[in-house]
Amino acid sequence: MTSKLRRPSRTRVVGHRFDGDIDIDLAMKLLAKAHERGVVTEFDSNKSCERGMDVVWFNGPPGKALRDLCAAIDALVR
């Protein structure tokens, strides 16, 4: 008996958004790597001139990999 890994659903995605003072450069690097691995389907950011107004958002299929990414991005928010 062989086990098959379940492919992530292309129709089920969840969105996450983080606001605050964010290391945008590092966040975008993490998101680009996650996109290559299929953890996120789309992402973007906005670096604001006003303190505490940076935004990072991303969408992806639910699961452990996306939860781990959320924790990594959350660690970049000050």
C-alpha positions in Angstrom: 0.0 0.0 0.0 1.4 3.4 -1.0 0.4 6.7 0.6 -0.3 9.7 -1.5 0.3 13.2 -0.3 -2.9 15.3 -0.6 -2.5 18.2 -2.9 -3.6 21.6 -1.5 -7.0 22.8 -2.8 -6.9 25.5 -5.4 -10.4 26.6 -4.4 -9.9 26.7 -0.6 -7.6 29.6 0.4 -7.4 31.7 3.5 -6.2 35.3 3.6 -4.0 36.9 6.2 -3.1 40.6 6.7 -0.6 42.1 9.1 -0.4 45.8 9.9 2.3 47.8 11.9 6.0 48.5 11.6 7.1 45.5 9.5 10.5 44.5 8.0 9.0 44.5 4.5 12.2 43.4 2.8 12.5 40.2 4.9 8.7 39.6 4.8 8.8 39.7 1.0 11.7 37.3 0.8 9.8 34.9 3.1 6.7 35.2 0.9 8.6 34.8 -2.3 10.1 31.5 -1.1 6.7 30.4 0.2 5.2 31.2 -3.2 7.8 29.0 -4.9 6.9 26.1 -2.6 3.2 26.6 -3.2 2.5 27.7 0.4 0.9 31.0 -0.8 -1.0 31.7 -4.0 -0.6 35.5 -4.0 0.9 38.2 -1.8 1.8 41.9 -1.6 2.9 44.6 0.7 2.8 48.4 1.2 5.6 50.3 3.0 4.1 53.4 4.4 5.8 56.7 5.2 3.7 56.8 8.4 4.9 54.9 11.4 2.9 51.7 12.2 1.1 51.8 8.8 3.0 49.1 6.8 0.8 46.3 5.4 1.6 42.7 4.3 -1.1 40.4 3.0 -1.1 36.9 1.5 -3.4 34.1 0.6 -2.9 30.4 0.5 -4.4 27.0 1.2 -4.9 26.3 4.9 -2.4 24.0 6.7 0.7 23.8 8.8 3.0 25.4 6.3 0.7 28.5 6.1 0.4 28.6 9.9 4.2 28.5 10.2 4.5 31.3 7.7 2.0 33.4 9.6 4.1 33.0 12.7 7.3 34.0 10.9 5.6 37.1 9.4 4.1 38.0 12.8 7.6 37.9 14.3 8.6 40.7 11.9 5.8 43.1 13.1 6.9 45.6 15.7 
